[in-house]
Amino acid sequence: MKLKYPSARRDETVIEECHGVKVADPFRWMEDPDAEETKAFVDAQNAISRPFIDSCPSRGNLHSRLTKLWDFPKYTCPYKRGNRYHFSMNTGLQNQSVLYIQDTLESEPRVFLDPNLLSDDGTVALSTSKFTKNGEKFAYGLSHSGSDWNTVHFKNVETGKDYPEKLEKVKYSSLAWSPDNEGIFYGCYPDQHGRFDGCETEGSINHKLYYHKIGTPQTEDILVVEFPENPLWRIGAELSDCQRYLIVTTMKDCRDNMVFICDLEALPGGQITGKLPLIQIVNELDSDYDYVTNEGRNFIFHTNKGAQNYHLVKINIDDYSQDKWETLVPEHEKDVLSWSVSVAHDKLVLCYIHDVKSVLQLHDLKSGAHLKTFPLEVGSVVGFSGQKDQTEIFYQFTSFLTPGIIYHVDLTLPTIEPKVFRDIKVENFDLNQFETTQVFYPSKDGTKVPMFIVHKKDMVKDGKNPCLVYGYGGFNISLQPTFSVTRLIFIRHLGGILAIPNIRGGGEYGEKWHNGGRLLNKQNSFDDMAAAAEYLIEQKYTCQGKLAIQGGSNGGMTVGACSNQRPDLFGAVICQAGVMDLLRFHKFTIGYCWVSDYGSPEEKEHFINLKGISPLHNIKVPERNDVQYPAILVFTADHDDRVVPLHSLKYIAELQHTVGTSDKQTNPLLIYVDTKSGHGHGKPTAKVIDECADILSFLVKTLDLTYID
């Protein structure tokens, strides 16, 4: 049945000339989230999307099954600070995970911090935290309704009582305790005025690094690092393993950072009284650098400087010219060095990505030599804990069919072998009925793209199976195997197939793969996504009418662009918090950072490219009479200050106006706007289950699926 969409006022007078090109923006008024007209538009859209989703006859079964299967304990790796261990655990359906404390690995855990007690609806989340080296104090940031803004609090670990002060206007901040465990370095935006609750659209500038001494008000905090000549830089800080140096990093976009070192022992009287003296050892924004450890004045960094797949380099901070850098662990010709951690005084743990699967290794710190490869199945290392002064490590493995296994390794034993510390199980669900395969399919330009396919073992390739294709393809982020109850319900109870193509723009094969889908190569991401769908249809896994694509954030932009370019290829599209206006994304909150992947609309070359792929600016009725847009469901949230809701609002308004009024468009074009939610981080379990039930219900209705008990 063809839906009647809410009418939205079009202001035809809003036309900007950019690089000699006139660009209409008739729904620009939606960029004001506080305007009554915008609020009315949101209410009108929810008034048609909510009943459509709720009318799915299987929604009750889906929500019930999701709730039941979600109800299994979820753990993080234990980590030791001082004489105590800590870990997070969710009993199953708790809105937020709870932080526990225990004296030994065998002793009874005690609740240390329960975020569920901080709000009635679970919308207050623990977003960042840091224990002191001696484990006696705890700093923790709380986020409200999914916003990127944090309020930092402090707790005495022994008594469990909070210190009186709190830190406001904290955003994009690391937390680094001082060597004496009495103060913390943190980043904030002290100049932010007006709203800063997650509903604003204004960007934040002049990030500054402060030092806060416990027991004092924030007004007495000491400004230690700022870069007023670079107002868009974000500043991070961490303390070296030896507790002597503060490593300060600056970053403007979503890649590349500079590195500064401060010798805290060289401060007059050893006291922090003002701006810190910094040694700048990396002075160009052209590569990524992550501190690993240091041996005296020799610092080890994980970097892609001169190594597209990353390597470890040693830099002496007394003579840090680049020609003096030494390679400790060279770049692998194919595998990507994802991260490295110093452990057990003289060893390193390295995690590689090999054909989208994790490889975990132990290396010698002094020589970089490989000592051992830990046994892993096909999947991902999603958690790790270990420190240079500790001789044990924990790591957590997961896959499409493994909820989670936490391993413990004692590095003092003659034979180093991981032992299962905790095996996470989903009750009353047979995971042996599924299987995972990996294929490499050709994209439009012949590039071979890896893709995981998960399905029931008795699946028949008859071209009639529902198929859900999830893609991202951006910001050097790799989509490795992870466990998802929702996806398994789609496979088990809706007879579906899950496909995860690792499209270009991601980091699965290092900077080469990233660069292959960024800036002027961004079209490759969409071509890879379309080629995945074509492969699945050609190989008889599915057909166009049963194939859905899904993506969030950058992935939301990906599926939006794909539905514009190939509406003939998909039956349904799930677009979650997508970046849809590629000509104005840089004007809102943190959007300016994304020019590293998308290019700047202020530059003509990138403007022309972006105008040709922007989901908002390329909506048109398909020329063929037998082709309409796939069914589309857009999600956004009122407190999303990462990808602000205006992207989704303007997109759906234009989609409904241009395509929804066409006589041949019978597939629904809908948006649902959630309240007290953000971009996704910290979302309460109840809200997550509701959204997953909405997605599955939409697919049931639009792909004509049947719920199977």
C-alpha atoms as one frame of an Amber mdcrd trajectory, in Angstrom:
protein
   0.000   0.000   0.000   1.404   3.390  -0.983   2.045   5.601   2.022   1.115
   9.263   2.291   4.076  11.165   3.670   4.037  14.314   5.785   4.502  17.443
   3.702   7.589  19.454   4.549   8.008  23.095   3.623  10.485  23.641   0.812
  12.302  26.952   0.913  13.266  27.343  -2.737  15.111  30.591  -1.972  17.999
  28.808  -0.238  20.514  28.482  -3.033  24.268  28.715  -2.570  26.857  29.111
  -5.263  29.838  26.876  -4.560  32.801  26.915  -6.918  30.560  28.314  -9.633
  27.857  25.685  -9.081  24.424  26.592  -7.687  23.254  24.209  -4.985  19.681
  24.259  -3.687  19.083  23.426  -0.032  15.297  23.716   0.446  15.251  21.922
   3.794  18.017  23.897   5.460  15.567  24.989   8.151  15.805  21.436   9.488
  19.354  22.218  10.605  17.839  23.934  13.653  16.884  21.092  16.021  15.149
  23.466  18.423  12.788  25.000  15.848   9.137  24.094  16.382   8.843  23.301
  12.684  11.668  20.770  12.928  10.115  19.152  15.995   6.753  18.947  14.231
   8.400  17.292  11.223  10.023  14.691  13.488   6.723  13.966  15.223   4.917
  13.631  11.889   7.521  11.171  10.592   7.437   9.026  13.739   3.648   9.039
  13.491   3.827   7.050  10.248   6.991   4.979  10.794   6.068   3.728  14.250
   2.694   2.233  13.225   4.237   0.724  10.062   6.903  -1.091  12.061   4.557
  -2.084  14.875   2.086  -3.575  12.407   4.539  -6.347  11.575   2.746  -9.525
  12.719   6.049 -11.052  13.840   7.313  -8.094  15.871   6.166  -9.611  19.172
   7.915 -12.897  18.402  11.051 -11.100  17.256  11.214  -8.843  20.302  10.568
 -11.767  22.629  13.239 -13.909  20.961  15.747 -11.047  20.977  15.115 -10.440
  24.667  15.477 -14.119  25.530  18.679 -14.697  23.569  20.209 -11.391  24.690
  19.874 -12.563  28.277  23.294 -14.138  28.721  26.227 -12.854  30.825  28.731
 -10.652  28.995  32.200 -10.001  30.405  35.296  -7.961  29.648  38.874  -9.044
  30.328  39.993  -8.613  33.947  42.765  -6.081  34.501  44.891  -5.483  37.563
  45.537  -2.091  39.121  47.460  -2.035  42.352  46.534  -5.164  44.309  43.025
  -5.580  42.866  41.422  -6.874  39.707  38.581  -5.159  37.860  36.227  -6.226
  35.081  32.856  -5.274  33.638  29.919  -7.625  33.463  26.339  -7.445  32.265
  24.099 -10.196  33.629  22.216 -10.160  30.346  19.517  -7.530  30.131  20.968
  -4.816  32.328  20.858  -1.499  30.473  24.502  -0.802  31.324  27.369  -3.089
  32.240  28.511  -3.011  35.864  32.132  -2.518  36.980  33.299  -5.104  39.528
  36.289  -5.342  41.846  37.937  -8.440  43.346  41.017  -9.022  45.457  42.169
 -12.120  43.557  40.994 -13.944  40.460  39.444 -16.573  42.734  37.752 -14.280
  45.251  34.138 -13.157  45.142  33.664 -10.074  42.916  32.027  -7.003  44.458
  30.104  -4.275  42.681  32.332  -1.209  42.366  30.275   1.054  40.079  26.779
   0.356  38.774  25.721   2.938  36.138  22.194   1.474  36.190  21.649   3.251
  39.510  22.370   6.649  37.937  19.199   6.878  35.820  15.804   5.219  35.703
  15.977   4.435  31.998  19.646   3.477  31.653  20.563   6.499  29.548  23.514
   7.476  31.760  26.533   5.460  30.636  30.104   4.965  31.799  31.967   6.364
  28.800  35.601   6.543  29.931  37.556   5.573  33.037  41.048   5.263  34.481
  42.462   3.832  37.714  45.639   5.205  39.222  48.754   3.069  38.895  48.476
   2.053  42.569  44.785   1.298  42.144  43.667   3.603  44.944  41.770   6.249
  42.957  39.369   6.018  40.034  38.388   8.651  37.470  35.271   8.018  35.410
  33.350   9.914  32.763  29.576   9.744  32.473  27.705  10.381  29.243  24.023
  11.331  29.196  21.642  10.138  26.459  24.456   9.001  24.191  26.165  12.378
  23.843  29.919  12.690  23.283  30.060  15.167  26.196  31.295  13.729  29.493
  31.209  14.742  33.117  34.237  13.317  34.954  33.915  12.147  38.572  36.423
  10.660  41.016  36.136   7.800  43.490  38.213   6.511  46.371  38.661   2.810
  45.622  39.077   1.677  49.245  35.980   3.447  50.583  33.947   3.506  47.375
  33.034   7.132  48.067  33.179   9.893  45.482  35.320  12.975  45.836  33.221
  16.164  45.832  34.379  17.728  42.564  33.412  16.989  38.969  34.830  18.131
  35.630  32.527  19.640  32.990  32.790  20.363  29.249  34.933  17.252  28.734
  34.888  15.802  25.221  37.239  13.657  23.099  39.432  13.301  26.153  41.929
  10.777  27.351  42.506  10.468  31.113  46.084  10.258  32.380  46.988  10.165
  36.071  50.089  11.986  37.274  52.976   9.870  38.644  52.068  10.699  42.262
  48.489   9.447  41.720  47.177  12.781  43.017  45.989  14.441  39.817  44.824
  13.831  36.295  45.452  15.266  32.841  42.283  15.677  30.768  41.045  17.513
  27.685  38.056  19.834  27.537  36.479  22.739  25.703  36.364  25.529  28.324
  35.241  28.091  25.731  32.097  26.143  24.761  29.039  28.326  25.310  25.335
  27.759  24.832  24.206  24.159  24.711  26.556  21.257  25.271  24.165  18.386
  25.961  24.352  16.498  22.678  21.500  18.338  20.950  23.624  21.204  19.629
  24.950  21.379  16.074  27.763  23.862  16.649  31.312  22.604  16.435  33.711
  22.745  19.379  37.024  24.567  19.072  40.102  25.244  21.195  40.526  21.887
  22.889  42.835  22.337  25.885  44.727  19.995  28.175  44.360  20.656  31.898
  45.807  19.214  35.083  43.321  18.617  37.895  44.437  17.908  41.476  42.080
  15.656  43.416  40.080  17.458  46.099  40.073  20.843  44.336  37.385  22.535
  42.218  37.686  22.561  38.426  38.109  26.348  38.539  41.574  25.787  40.033
  42.729  23.394  37.299  45.996  24.270  35.582  46.155  24.792  31.822  49.167
  22.733  30.727  48.892  22.452  26.921  47.041  24.495  24.306  47.485  25.340
  20.636  45.474  28.541  20.072  46.877  28.914  16.555  45.259  25.552  15.664
  41.714  25.732  17.122  40.560  22.470  15.492  43.258  20.283  17.058  42.251
  17.687  19.647  44.800  16.967  22.372  45.457  13.595  23.962  47.813  12.600
  26.765  49.110   9.425  28.392  51.758   8.608  30.956  54.731   6.469  29.968
  55.149   2.988  31.434  58.035   4.265  33.565  55.764   7.023  34.952  58.308
   9.719  34.077  57.102  11.129  30.766  53.837  12.590  29.535  53.194  11.753
  25.889  51.027  14.446  24.284  49.442  13.938  20.866  47.591  16.361  18.602
  45.127  15.400  15.901  43.021  17.475  13.530  41.169  14.968  11.372  40.400
  11.262  11.777  43.952  10.233  10.930  47.522  11.457  11.445  48.867  12.929
  14.676  51.902  14.741  16.015  53.795  13.696  19.140  55.249  15.754  21.989
  57.090  14.532  25.103  57.324  16.194  28.510  59.855  14.990  31.080  57.849
  15.459  34.283  60.898  14.820  36.481  62.617  17.829  34.896  59.920  20.255
  36.035  61.109  22.829  38.601  60.545  21.266  41.991  58.761  18.410  40.238
  55.576  20.474  40.399  52.993  21.200  37.714  52.375  24.933  37.899  51.605
  25.983  34.329  52.330  25.278  30.682  54.433  22.145  30.225  57.736  22.263
  28.317  57.283  19.936  25.332  59.766  18.223  23.042  58.119  17.790  19.635
  59.445  14.559  18.164  56.898  14.328  15.314  56.126  17.632  13.625  53.999
  16.701  10.622  50.399  15.526  10.340  51.122  12.814   7.804  51.006   9.505
   9.710  49.556   7.744  12.757  51.619   7.261  15.932  50.664   5.259  19.027
  52.946   5.029  22.038  53.807   1.420  22.925  56.489   1.725  25.628  59.910
   3.174  26.338  63.238   1.976  27.647  64.676   5.095  29.206  64.911   7.729
  26.493  64.194   5.220  23.709  60.507   5.304  22.795  58.686   2.680  20.734
  55.786   3.732  18.524  53.290   1.829  16.406  53.101   3.825  13.180  52.350
   3.757   9.471  55.088   6.266   8.704  56.832   4.630   5.748  54.824   1.440
   6.271  51.295   1.139   4.876  50.679  -1.986   6.989  52.243  -0.405  10.120
  55.427  -1.303  11.964  57.176  -0.586  15.272  59.896   2.051  15.357  62.314
   3.141  18.087  62.901   6.871  18.573  65.480   8.325  20.958  64.068  11.593
  22.265  67.554  13.101  22.607  68.202  12.652  18.876  64.839  12.241  17.210
  65.520  13.241  13.606  63.753  10.784  11.358  66.948   9.434   9.828  67.903
   8.179  13.304  64.727   6.155  13.818  65.237   2.401  14.099  62.777  -0.260
  12.949  62.085  -2.712  15.774  59.418  -4.862  14.080  59.317  -4.395  10.295
  56.158  -4.053   8.263  54.563  -7.323   7.115  54.116  -7.457   3.357  50.415
  -8.347   3.649  49.169  -8.483   7.241  48.290  -5.280   9.074  49.818  -4.652
  12.499  46.704  -3.530  14.346  48.154  -2.796  17.811  50.975  -3.597  20.195
  51.291  -3.682  24.007  54.360  -3.990  26.233  54.087  -6.781  28.831  56.177
  -8.781  31.319  59.066  -6.272  31.383  60.780  -7.489  28.218  58.064  -8.670
  25.844  55.525  -7.300  23.374  52.113  -8.607  22.361  51.323  -7.823  18.727
  47.931  -8.231  17.059  47.814  -8.524  13.275  44.928  -8.647  10.814  45.399
 -11.451   8.287  42.659 -11.563   5.653  40.293  -9.903   8.168  41.112 -12.413
  10.923  43.090 -11.687  14.102  46.575 -13.135  14.645  48.065 -12.683  18.137
  51.817 -12.955  18.680  54.437 -12.607  21.413  57.678 -10.777  20.540  60.915
  -9.880  22.288  61.016  -6.221  23.354  64.744  -5.743  22.848  65.158  -7.352
  19.421  61.576  -7.373  18.144  61.980 -11.085  17.351  58.905 -13.286  17.113
  58.632 -15.701  20.054  55.204 -17.307  19.788  51.873 -17.193  17.954  48.871
 -17.818  20.200  46.323 -20.296  18.809  43.169 -18.609  17.472  40.289 -19.758
  15.331  38.793 -17.575  12.588  37.614 -14.485  14.410  38.688 -11.375  16.286
  40.565 -10.362  19.416  38.161  -7.793  20.890  39.641  -7.360  24.347  43.093
  -7.352  25.906  44.667  -6.461  29.244  48.282  -6.505  30.286  51.005  -4.093
  31.355  54.762  -3.845  31.197  55.180  -4.434  34.929  52.765  -7.405  34.995
  53.551 -10.968  33.988  50.046 -12.086  33.060  47.788 -11.139  30.184  44.144
 -11.688  29.282  42.631 -11.575  25.815  39.102 -12.057  24.541  38.227 -13.845
  21.311  34.944 -13.717  19.434  33.562 -14.682  16.040  30.252 -14.809  14.230
  29.490 -18.033  16.089  31.482 -17.558  19.319  29.942 -15.263  21.961  33.301
 -14.847  23.655  36.194 -16.720  25.216  38.558 -14.958  27.635  42.030 -16.498
  27.853  44.584 -16.089  30.639  48.326 -16.434  30.032  51.037 -16.632  32.699
  54.186 -15.361  30.995  56.489 -16.625  33.761  55.912 -20.306  32.996  58.515
 -22.290  31.015  55.810 -23.214  28.504  53.586 -20.295  27.638  50.109 -21.567
  26.845  46.776 -19.741  27.095  44.161 -21.197  29.411  40.437 -20.567  29.155
  39.543 -18.175  31.942  35.909 -17.642  31.004  33.793 -19.170  28.236  30.725
 -17.059  27.488  27.682 -19.068  26.420  24.237 -18.364  24.997  21.766 -20.749
  26.570  19.202 -22.786  24.605  20.559 -21.836  21.198  22.419 -24.301  19.003
  25.281 -22.430  17.348  26.385 -25.614  15.594  23.533 -25.229  13.114  25.396
 -22.333  11.442  28.586 -22.038   9.410  30.845 -19.248   8.203  32.715 -19.037
   4.919  34.925 -16.371   3.395  34.925 -15.572  -0.304  36.831 -13.091  -2.459
  34.648 -11.510  -5.122  35.601  -9.127  -7.949  34.564  -5.484  -7.730  33.845
  -3.228 -10.703  37.537  -2.524 -11.365  38.589  -6.152 -10.822  39.825  -5.701
  -7.237  39.254  -8.817  -5.142  37.207  -7.956  -2.055  36.887 -10.347   0.925
  33.434 -11.149   2.287  32.238 -13.327   5.160  28.995 -15.252   4.616  27.130
 -16.802   7.555  24.149 -19.129   7.105  22.524 -22.335   8.309  24.345 -25.495
   7.337  21.309 -26.814   5.502  20.851 -23.623   3.468  19.979 -24.266  -0.179
  21.381 -21.907  -2.810  18.177 -21.509  -4.782  18.245 -17.736  -5.183  15.312
 -17.263  -2.796  16.964 -16.732   0.593  16.672 -13.413   2.408  20.100 -11.821
   2.690  21.362  -8.970   4.880  24.558  -7.276   3.668  26.299  -5.045   6.213
  29.002  -2.643   5.053  31.068   0.271   6.319  34.122   1.131   4.224  35.715
   4.160   5.819  38.171   5.766   8.235  40.620   2.851   8.230  38.150   0.800
  10.311  38.122  -2.956   9.799  34.944  -5.051  10.022  36.172  -8.264  11.626
  33.972 -11.146  12.793  31.868 -10.351  15.868  28.993 -12.059  17.617  25.475
 -10.715  17.135  22.243 -12.181  18.498  20.211 -10.072  16.057  22.002 -11.431
  13.013  21.645 -15.017  14.193  17.913 -14.486  14.710  17.710 -13.163  11.151
  19.403 -16.363   9.964  17.600 -18.846  12.237  14.088 -17.425  12.460  13.782
 -15.558   9.162  15.678 -18.085   7.036  18.294 -15.473   6.192  21.934 -15.161
   5.184  24.383 -12.630   6.631  27.087 -11.170   4.394  29.883  -8.813   5.543
  31.883  -7.441   2.604  35.122  -5.728   3.651  34.829  -2.884   1.180  37.572
  -0.383   0.431  37.918   2.596   2.713  38.341   0.262   5.680  41.650  -0.826
   7.164  41.538  -4.539   6.462  44.622  -4.334   4.229  46.292  -1.254   5.653
  46.585   2.212   4.192  46.422   0.888   0.628  42.909  -0.437   1.304  41.961
   2.721   3.182  43.200   5.001   0.418  41.393   2.883  -2.144  38.070   4.077
  -0.718  38.732   7.625   0.456  38.780  11.110  -1.061  38.535  10.910  -4.873
  38.417   7.088  -4.617  35.279   7.084  -2.435  33.176   5.693  -5.292  35.110
   2.424  -4.925  33.354   1.822  -1.584  29.961   1.946  -3.281  31.146  -0.162
  -6.208  32.441  -2.794  -3.779  29.093  -2.838  -1.957  27.119  -3.188  -5.181
  29.485  -5.897  -6.426  28.891  -7.851  -3.206  25.144  -7.795  -3.875  25.680
  -8.839  -7.494  27.916 -11.726  -6.401  25.358 -12.989  -3.882  22.643 -12.907
  -6.535  24.804 -14.522  -9.226  25.840 -17.308  -6.852  22.173 -18.037  -6.040
  22.404 -17.074  -2.386  19.557 -14.597  -2.818  17.676 -12.373  -5.253  17.101
  -8.628  -5.554  13.691  -8.740  -3.869  15.103 -10.512  -0.812  18.353  -8.592
  -0.453  18.788  -5.832   2.134  21.794  -3.624   2.815  22.582  -2.039   6.172
  25.096   0.509   7.398  25.610   3.040  10.166  27.384   6.412  10.279  29.846
   6.307   7.357  28.155   3.013   6.484  24.811   4.823   6.464  26.222   7.146
   3.841  27.443   4.086   1.926  24.023   2.430   1.744  22.376   5.786   0.960
  24.700   6.319  -1.997  24.180   2.726  -3.149  20.393   3.057  -3.115  20.717
   6.196  -5.279  23.105   4.571  -7.735  21.633   1.065  -7.904  17.984   1.109
  -6.788  17.453  -1.947  -8.999  19.771  -4.059  -6.871  18.247  -4.007  -3.383
  14.928  -4.846  -1.797  15.454  -2.889   1.415  17.909  -0.446   2.978  18.605
   0.132   6.692  20.405   3.447   7.149  21.504   4.249  10.698  22.791   7.749
  11.548  24.212   8.250   8.077  26.330  11.145   6.815  23.919  12.187   4.056
  24.771  15.827   3.274  28.292  15.642   1.895  28.369  19.336   1.000  27.787
  20.663   4.543  28.972  17.843   6.843  32.034  19.864   7.897  29.912  22.641
   9.401  28.436  20.666  12.317  29.973  19.392  15.600  32.921  17.109  14.796
  32.199  16.883  11.063  35.255  18.917  10.124  37.399  15.896  11.048  35.936
  13.832   8.246  37.617  15.815   5.480  40.492  13.326   5.832  38.217  10.659
   4.342  35.760  12.662   2.258  37.745  15.716   1.208  36.749  19.305   1.928
  33.734  20.806   0.126  35.648  24.095   0.321  38.080  22.748  -2.302  36.727
  22.616  -5.855  38.114  19.193  -6.775  36.575  17.559  -3.714  33.363  19.567
  -3.971  32.746  18.236  -7.490  33.446  14.681  -6.326  31.238  14.992  -3.237
  28.358  16.541  -5.155  28.395  13.503  -7.435  28.103  10.960  -4.595  26.279
  12.788  -1.758  23.168  10.770  -0.794  21.130  13.959  -0.286  22.043  15.520
  -3.633  21.618  12.535  -5.948  18.055  11.442  -5.270  16.039  10.997  -8.450
  13.215   8.815  -9.734  14.736   5.818 -11.578  14.450   6.121 -15.346  13.263
   2.561 -15.932   9.540   2.091 -15.436  10.067  -1.261 -13.734  12.506   0.096
 -11.144  11.651   1.919  -7.922  13.701   2.746  -4.838  14.102  -0.085  -2.330
  12.178   0.129   0.928  14.202   2.469   3.142  14.226   2.852   6.917  16.387
   5.634   8.337  17.344   5.835  12.016  18.643   8.877  13.868  18.514  10.178
  17.448  18.011  13.540  19.103  21.286  13.439  21.098  23.527  12.287  18.265
  26.257  14.940  18.333  28.579  12.853  16.163  26.429  12.673  13.010  23.764
  15.248  13.810  20.120  14.332  12.980  19.800  17.026  10.323  21.594  14.696
   7.871  18.828  12.120   8.149  15.988  14.650   8.330  16.982  16.508   5.160
  17.624  13.204   3.377  14.239  11.657   4.160  12.431  14.907   3.336  14.077
  15.055  -0.098  13.560  11.327  -0.650   9.856  11.509   0.143   9.395  14.667
  -1.945  11.264  13.486  -5.051  10.711   9.726  -5.015   7.822   9.196  -2.617
   5.447  11.204  -4.820   6.164   9.018  -7.854   3.256   6.776  -8.836   5.529
   3.750  -9.180   7.112   4.146  -5.711   5.143   1.763  -3.523   8.067   0.716
  -1.284   8.004   2.721   1.965  10.502   5.520   2.637  10.540   6.008   6.407
  12.525   7.503   9.262  12.370   6.865  12.981  13.879   9.430  15.363  14.676
   8.114  18.837  14.825  10.285  21.956  17.484  10.328  24.690  19.827   8.453
  22.364  23.046   9.344  20.599  25.280   7.878  17.930  25.243   4.464  19.587
  27.860   4.391  22.332  26.324   3.737  25.741  22.857   3.016  24.374  20.819
   1.096  26.983  20.201  -2.576  26.277  16.434  -2.017  26.221  16.800   0.581
  23.466  19.213  -1.626  21.512  16.756  -4.531  21.587  13.904  -2.254  20.539
  15.876  -0.952  17.557  16.950  -4.447  16.508  13.327  -5.605  16.696  12.356
  -2.605  14.542  14.964  -3.478  11.912  13.934  -7.128  11.717  10.246  -6.182
  11.647  10.832  -3.757   8.783  12.654  -6.474   6.847   9.820  -8.941   7.474
   7.290  -6.503   6.060   9.267  -5.194   3.094  11.007  -8.400   1.995   7.875
 -10.503   2.626   9.502 -12.812   5.163   7.971 -15.414   7.454   8.953 -15.961
  11.077  10.065 -19.575  11.640   9.767 -21.004  15.154
